[in-house]
Structures are given as structure tokens and as C-alpha cells.
């Protein structure tokens, strides 16, 4: 993750300490479902949640299902942004 920020900082001549990650959770579940690489940032896949699950219908984190210890996450697009502040209205 640090390497992604470093690459972005060098490419756009931005101080690395001014960068943070914005992210989008995609509908795709596996890497072979993605046809193109992102213009900026990286796609992360293969993450698991323990004690929670991603509700794909409502696009929120929620309680895990009974008898289900681990859940997979869809692909997440992490995109470096300068002076990024999350909007609480989005969550």
C-alpha cells in the first residue's frame, strides 16, 4: 500500500504525507472478472472478514451470518487522493 502511495506521489509530484486512500467496493468477486487495470490506484482481492460480512445487496458491513465464521469481500479499488477526507454521509 505504501508503494502505491509512493508511485502516485512521484507521478503527480505530490508529497506522500498529503495522500490517503479513497476506496470503492466493486461488484466483482474475483480478479478474472476485471478486464482492465485501474488508471490510478490498485484493485485488492482475496480479503476475508472475521466477525462481519459485506451485505452485497445493501452495500454495507453487517453482522456475520449464524455458523459462518469467515466471509469473503468483493474486489476493492483503493485510489490515492490528495487531502482525502471521508464524507460521513457516504457511510
N, C-alpha and C positions, 0 to 999 in steps of 0.2 A: 504494500500500500504506500509506503514511503517512496519507493521507486516511481510509482505512478505520479505522485505529487512532485517529485524532483524533475521528472521528464516534462511535466506540464509547466512547471516554473521556468525551466530553461527555454522551452519552446516559445513561451509567451512573455518571457522576461519579467516575471512576477516573483517577488520574494516568497519563498516557500512557506514562511510563517504566516502569510496572508491567505493561504489556501486551506480550504476544508472540502469535504465531500458532500455533495448533494447526491441523492440516490433515488432510483425508480425501481420498483419491483415489477418485473415483466411477467407476462402470462406464460412465457416459455418455461418448460420444466427441465429441459436437457440442452446441452451445448449443441447437439446436432440439429436442433430446431432453429438455431440462429444462423442466418445466411451471410450476414455482413458483420465486420468488426465495427465497434463504435468509433466515431470520428474523434471523440475525446473520452478519456477515462477507460474503464475496463468493465467487462462482464464477470461476475463472480457466480459460480455454481458449485453445487456439492455441499452446501451448508445444511446443517441439521439443527433443529430446535429441540431442546430438552425441557419439558415442563410447560410448553406452549405449542401453538400451531398457527400457521398462516391460514386464515379463512379466505380462500380464493374468491368466493362469491362476493363478500363484503370488503375485501382488501384491507383487513385489519388483523393484528395479532389478537389471539383469543386463547382461552383455556384449552389444554390438551383434551383429547377425547379419552373416555374411560379405556383402560387396558392398553393404551398406546403411549409408550414411553418416549419415542423419538419420532419427529416429523421432518420431512424434507422441506426446504424452501425453494421457491421458484428462482430463476436467474435474477440477479440484482445488478443494475447498472450503476456503478459508482462513477460520478463525474466531478472532477475538481472544479471548484468555483472560488473566485476571489471574494473575500469578506462574506462568505455564505452564512446566513442566519436562517434557521428553520422557522417557518411560519406555523405557529401553534394551531391555526385554523385548518392546516393540512392534515393534522393528526387528531 
